[in-house]
Amino acid sequence: MGIGVLSLVFGSAESQAKDQMVFASWGGTYQDAIRTAWIKPFQQKFGVEVTEDTSPEMAKIKAMVDTNTVTWTL
């Protein structure tokens, strides 16, 4: 499990452009709060485009790692 998560973080970082990243979280008010507190200020300060995704379920993570098609940065 730990290696799979590390593959997600480091593998996808190499495949993303330096001025883009994909943030995965669980959506709802939790993700709304993260967007307000972290994502928007980060984008403004560093000029990095952050795309959001939801539903970081184990099956999705495993499929991305198994097929080497990781789309998330964080």
Beta strands, then each sheet from edge to edge (+ up, - down):
strand 1: 20-25
strand 2: 49-54
sheet 1: 1+ 2+
end
